[in-house]
Amino acid sequence: METNQYDYPSIAYPIPFNKLVSDKSMRYVDFGKRDARFPPEIEFGEVQDASFQDVDHIFVTGSSSNHLYSNINTMYSIMLSSPRASIVFVDFGLDAAALSALIREMRFMVDYFKSHSHARIYYRKFDFSHFPAWWSINDEATRGGYAWKVISYFDVLLESKRLVAWSDGGNQLPRSLDKELERAHKYGLFTPYSGGVLQSWLHGSSAKFLQNHHMLRKVLLGKGMCTGGYLFIDYANDAVMRTVVFPLVECAYTKKCISPEGSSRKNHRQDQAILTALVQSARIEKSCIAIKSTGVRYHQECDSDESCRKSREFLKGLLRVH
């Protein structure tokens, strides 16, 4: 299949659609190939079972250059919250300076893990050149529907078959993840409430697509929005995989679903809106409800290596005495 038969016919695919979907090596640049610039302990291929000797979950995060420095702080906060959990970093477009900073900090991370756990760090670079133009992270109106985020954590779900947590760069995690992990294990998925209701942030065309293709039970427009930037999914929960994750991935590959014409970040929250519609339809308990349910702090951004230094060194100092 050269194109996605459910999408707009005008969309051009650099490689056949079925190859893009079925062959993971098409989604990442030089997937599995070692890069000598990184510490030798960094992994570049599929997530290995050895990453789960201490815990049953793994984190995925990633960014382009503009969020890299705050994303490094996010990685340090992950290490403080779950010091035995491995981390997959997805490069969504780092320039030379940002990549150099990431490699520098990964040296500290590797040394910490070697002393405290069996956790590993994985690096992979998303290959936007193999995707249609609408996936571009540089489109300020839609940011590619954030479809690249969905595909990145879905790939780790399939590789690990464990509990996978996605965290946006800029998040500062709470010191204990007991509540998040307990809910994810019990209900198959956990993501907090983000404010607002689905009616305000789901584009009508997306709602129709979901309904017309029987991807959910019902669009519940009055329900609260989920936080797509802080998400825990348990691969072992068949119901969640069937009713939320697989439909979300199908939608992510389809512009007509996740980022329809006429939508923008002003009237539609792309992956977050689709995730919310699916989670609320599936009636997953404890997620996306308007109560104080987690201690995560969002949007703790700093935009340069220097402006992030103070908070970065503070987090590293906590790790040194952890």
GIHUWO-V156352 format. One record per backbone hydrogen bond with DSSP energy under -0.5 kcal/mol. NH is the residue of the N-H (numbers start at 1). CO is the residue of the C=O. E is the energy in kcal/mol with one decimal. If there is no record, write none. Layout:
nh,co,e
NH,CO,E
NH,CO,E
This chain:
nh,co,e
5,3,-0.8
7,4,-1.9
11,8,-1.5
14,12,-0.5
15,130,-0.5
17,2,-1.4
18,1,-2.3
20,16,-2.1
21,17,-2.1
22,18,-2.2
23,19,-2.1
24,22,-0.7
26,23,-2.0
27,24,-1.9
28,24,-0.6
29,125,-2.9
31,28,-0.9
32,44,-2.1
33,30,-2.3
36,34,-0.5
38,35,-1.8
42,39,-1.9
43,121,-2.8
51,48,-1.9
52,49,-2.3
53,50,-0.9
58,163,-1.7
59,86,-2.5
60,165,-2.9
61,88,-2.5
63,90,-1.2
65,93,-1.7
67,64,-1.4
68,64,-0.6
68,65,-1.0
69,65,-0.5
70,302,-0.5
71,67,-2.1
72,68,-2.2
73,69,-1.2
74,70,-1.8
75,71,-2.3
76,72,-2.0
77,73,-2.2
78,74,-2.2
79,75,-2.1
80,76,-1.8
81,77,-2.1
82,78,-3.2
85,82,-2.1
86,57,-0.5
87,120,-2.2
88,59,-2.8
89,87,-0.6
89,122,-3.3
90,61,-2.3
90,88,-0.5
91,89,-0.6
91,124,-3.2
92,63,-2.3
92,90,-0.7
99,95,-2.7
100,96,-2.2
101,97,-2.0
102,98,-2.4
103,99,-2.5
104,100,-2.2
105,101,-2.2
106,102,-2.3
107,103,-1.2
108,104,-0.8
109,105,-2.1
110,106,-2.9
111,107,-2.0
112,108,-2.3
113,109,-2.6
114,110,-2.5
115,111,-1.2
115,112,-0.5
116,112,-1.3
117,113,-2.7
122,87,-2.8
123,43,-2.8
124,89,-1.9
126,91,-2.1
126,124,-0.6
127,27,-2.6
128,126,-1.1
130,127,-1.6
131,128,-1.8
135,132,-1.8
136,133,-1.9
139,136,-0.9
140,138,-0.9
142,139,-0.6
143,139,-3.3
145,142,-1.7
146,143,-2.0
147,144,-2.0
149,146,-0.7
150,146,-1.4
151,147,-2.4
152,148,-1.6
153,149,-2.1
154,150,-2.1
155,151,-2.3
156,152,-1.3
157,153,-1.9
158,154,-2.3
159,155,-2.1
160,156,-2.7
161,157,-2.5
163,56,-1.7
164,162,-0.5
164,233,-2.8
165,58,-2.7
166,231,-2.9
167,60,-2.1
168,229,-2.8
169,62,-0.6
170,70,-0.7
171,168,-1.6
172,297,-2.7
173,171,-0.5
181,177,-2.8
182,178,-2.5
183,179,-2.2
184,180,-2.4
185,181,-2.4
186,182,-2.2
187,183,-3.0
188,184,-1.7
190,232,-2.5
192,230,-0.5
193,289,-0.6
194,225,-2.2
195,225,-0.6
198,223,-2.7
199,221,-2.5
200,197,-1.3
201,197,-0.6
201,198,-1.2
202,198,-1.5
203,201,-0.6
207,203,-2.1
208,204,-2.3
209,205,-2.1
210,206,-2.5
211,207,-2.1
212,208,-3.4
213,209,-1.9
214,211,-1.7
215,210,-2.8
216,210,-0.6
220,218,-0.8
221,219,-1.1
223,220,-1.8
225,196,-2.0
227,192,-1.9
228,226,-1.0
230,227,-1.5
231,166,-2.2
232,190,-2.6
233,164,-2.7
234,188,-2.7
235,162,-1.6
235,233,-0.7
237,234,-1.9
238,236,-1.1
241,237,-2.2
242,238,-2.4
243,239,-2.8
244,240,-2.3
245,240,-1.9
246,241,-2.8
248,244,-2.1
249,245,-2.4
250,246,-2.3
251,247,-2.3
252,248,-2.3
253,249,-1.5
254,251,-1.8
255,253,-0.6
257,254,-1.5
258,251,-0.8
258,254,-2.4
259,255,-1.9
263,260,-2.0
265,141,-2.2
267,264,-1.2
268,264,-1.3
269,201,-2.3
271,145,-0.9
272,269,-1.7
273,269,-0.9
274,270,-2.1
275,271,-2.8
276,272,-2.3
277,273,-2.4
278,274,-2.2
279,275,-2.9
280,276,-2.9
281,277,-1.8
282,278,-2.1
283,279,-0.5
283,280,-0.8
284,279,-1.6
285,283,-0.5
287,284,-0.9
288,191,-2.1
291,289,-2.6
293,291,-1.2
297,172,-2.7
298,296,-0.5
300,170,-2.8
301,299,-1.4
308,304,-1.6
309,305,-0.5
309,306,-0.9
310,306,-0.5
312,308,-2.6
313,309,-3.1
314,310,-1.8
315,311,-2.2
316,312,-2.4
317,313,-2.1
318,314,-1.9
319,315,-1.9
320,316,-2.0
321,317,-1.1
322,319,-0.8
